[in-house]
């Protein structure tokens, strides 16, 4: 099997390639854009793969029919900055690029699995069901993902397998290059090491006290298990939420980090940037019933257990030598 992993040097992509390597799968084409963030190179230094292409060069190669016999494209590459103001930039890189890969798969009998996002749900007024179509994203990143989801669903022709994965708040190793877009676990850990406390945003919603804003936090190892499930089930297609189905508060998360470090909690609440206030999701929780109905039965890691593993097995060894 020849597998293409776009975003292969990124957070989810590098963890996926590691999991594939552990199954002795190395016939992998890695696609990314290291010029955008050279720090990602560290993520795949020890991984086994066949060849690396920049995202632009890869598109050129397949459009000129220079790469043969691709069995599946797992498209995880995207510009993921939720504060990006350039709508056209995000649509070109996230929506249009995805459309070109999809069309290639359709024309070349190639399976297609791609990353969508919980950002498509906006403020959640329409709920968090992966069957809901009438969504209103709060930012251009979410819009770029939503536009591709809708474009795909409206296409008459589709590859033999097509799967969209709406990732909720994924955390875990190899997110270090993401800077301000990295998880609160990563930022909380580095704040504790540097300052002795964690900073959380104040709430500007009367229904949520400070720190009680809630997210569906999913450990990277669980997210990878879902991708591998679809990789092994080529008869399944659709758009699916990838979360735990259980929302937890940022206070829960912060306390879990202190617990993993065997420290007493010390949390300070800070003002939210003005540009974020009207685009902030106060609650997300994946409806994963559709995932269960198609046979996915693995249990998801509890927040405290995932944070402990991430902190003790990865962050402490990497940053406190």
Secondary structure in CASP SS format (residue, H / E / C, confidence):
PFRMAT SS
TARGET T0000
AUTHOR 0000-0000-0000
METHOD secondary structure of the structure
MODEL  1
X C 1.00
X C 1.00
X E 1.00
X E 1.00
X E 1.00
X E 1.00
X C 1.00
X C 1.00
X C 1.00
X C 1.00
X H 1.00
X H 1.00
X H 1.00
X H 1.00
X H 1.00
X H 1.00
X H 1.00
X H 1.00
X H 1.00
X H 1.00
X H 1.00
X H 1.00
X C 1.00
X C 1.00
X C 1.00
X C 1.00
X C 1.00
X E 1.00
X E 1.00
X E 1.00
X E 1.00
X E 1.00
X C 1.00
X C 1.00
X C 1.00
X C 1.00
X C 1.00
X H 1.00
X H 1.00
X H 1.00
X H 1.00
X H 1.00
X H 1.00
X H 1.00
X C 1.00
X C 1.00
X C 1.00
X C 1.00
X C 1.00
X C 1.00
X E 1.00
X E 1.00
X E 1.00
X E 1.00
X H 1.00
X H 1.00
X H 1.00
X H 1.00
X H 1.00
X H 1.00
X H 1.00
X H 1.00
X H 1.00
X C 1.00
X C 1.00
X C 1.00
X C 1.00
X C 1.00
X C 1.00
X C 1.00
X C 1.00
X E 1.00
X E 1.00
X E 1.00
X E 1.00
X C 1.00
X C 1.00
X C 1.00
X C 1.00
X C 1.00
X C 1.00
X C 1.00
X C 1.00
X C 1.00
X C 1.00
X C 1.00
X H 1.00
X H 1.00
X H 1.00
X H 1.00
X H 1.00
X H 1.00
X H 1.00
X H 1.00
X H 1.00
X H 1.00
X H 1.00
X H 1.00
X H 1.00
X H 1.00
X H 1.00
X H 1.00
X H 1.00
X H 1.00
X H 1.00
X H 1.00
X H 1.00
X C 1.00
X C 1.00
X C 1.00
X E 1.00
X E 1.00
X E 1.00
X E 1.00
X E 1.00
X E 1.00
X E 1.00
X H 1.00
X H 1.00
X H 1.00
X H 1.00
X C 1.00
X C 1.00
X C 1.00
X C 1.00
X C 1.00
X C 1.00
X C 1.00
X C 1.00
X C 1.00
X C 1.00
X C 1.00
X C 1.00
X C 1.00
X C 1.00
X C 1.00
X C 1.00
X C 1.00
X C 1.00
X H 1.00
X H 1.00
X H 1.00
X H 1.00
X H 1.00
X H 1.00
X H 1.00
X H 1.00
X H 1.00
X H 1.00
X H 1.00
X H 1.00
X H 1.00
X H 1.00
X H 1.00
X C 1.00
X C 1.00
X C 1.00
X C 1.00
X C 1.00
X C 1.00
X C 1.00
X E 1.00
X E 1.00
X E 1.00
X E 1.00
X E 1.00
X E 1.00
X C 1.00
X E 1.00
X E 1.00
X E 1.00
X C 1.00
X C 1.00
X C 1.00
X C 1.00
X H 1.00
X H 1.00
X H 1.00
X H 1.00
X H 1.00
X H 1.00
X C 1.00
X C 1.00
X H 1.00
X H 1.00
X H 1.00
X H 1.00
X H 1.00
X H 1.00
X H 1.00
X H 1.00
X H 1.00
X H 1.00
X H 1.00
X H 1.00
X C 1.00
X C 1.00
X E 1.00
X E 1.00
X E 1.00
X E 1.00
X C 1.00
X C 1.00
X C 1.00
X C 1.00
X C 1.00
X C 1.00
X C 1.00
X C 1.00
X C 1.00
X C 1.00
X C 1.00
X C 1.00
X E 1.00
X E 1.00
X C 1.00
X E 1.00
X E 1.00
X E 1.00
X H 1.00
X H 1.00
X H 1.00
X H 1.00
X H 1.00
X H 1.00
X H 1.00
X H 1.00
X H 1.00
X H 1.00
X H 1.00
X H 1.00
X C 1.00
X C 1.00
X C 1.00
X C 1.00
X C 1.00
X C 1.00
X E 1.00
X E 1.00
X E 1.00
X E 1.00
X E 1.00
X C 1.00
X C 1.00
X C 1.00
X C 1.00
X C 1.00
X E 1.00
X E 1.00
X H 1.00
X H 1.00
X H 1.00
X H 1.00
X H 1.00
X H 1.00
X H 1.00
X H 1.00
X H 1.00
X H 1.00
X H 1.00
X C 1.00
X C 1.00
X C 1.00
X C 1.00
X C 1.00
X C 1.00
X E 1.00
X E 1.00
X E 1.00
X E 1.00
X C 1.00
X C 1.00
X C 1.00
X H 1.00
X H 1.00
X H 1.00
X H 1.00
X C 1.00
X C 1.00
X C 1.00
X C 1.00
X C 1.00
X E 1.00
X C 1.00
X C 1.00
X C 1.00
X C 1.00
X C 1.00
X H 1.00
X H 1.00
X H 1.00
X H 1.00
X H 1.00
X C 1.00
X C 1.00
X C 1.00
X C 1.00
X C 1.00
X C 1.00
X C 1.00
X C 1.00
X C 1.00
X H 1.00
X H 1.00
X H 1.00
X H 1.00
X H 1.00
X H 1.00
X H 1.00
X H 1.00
X H 1.00
X H 1.00
X H 1.00
X H 1.00
X H 1.00
X H 1.00
X H 1.00
X H 1.00
X H 1.00
X C 1.00
X C 1.00
END
